[in-house]
Amino acid sequence: MWERKGTYRVLVGKTEGMRQLVRPRLRWENNIKMDLQEVEWGMVWIDLAQDRNMWRAVVNAVMNLRVS
């Protein structure tokens, strides 16, 4: 009788098949690194973010690349 219950089958049963392969999620930091590579910026992005004016200039340059 218990073998027919769905919860019992999930608890005791074995899975069939394989897990679906999924690519790793892109993080915010990965997106920034890819954008800076597009602009060919050689500086470390964390150091770049410390200078607000320079960061704003780079962000505007990347946004203009995406629009055009």
Helices and strands as residue ranges (DSSP letters): G 2-4, H 6-12, H 28-38, H 45-50, H 52-67
